């Protein structure tokens, strides 16, 4: 409704549509969970070592999403 609907956008949507089927999204979510769990373990390890941790959550989530996207795209 709010997106362009000319021929160029139609071609682009068609090119990436296969990535957004339910089964593929489940795989993507599982990969994200795996990377998020690894990151949480690192935070907990730092808390155990120092009794506390200072976490820049926006930077950490950006890094986690980047790792997830790289893993999904490139294995």
Order of alpha helices (4+ residues) and beta strands (2+ residues): alpha-alpha-alpha
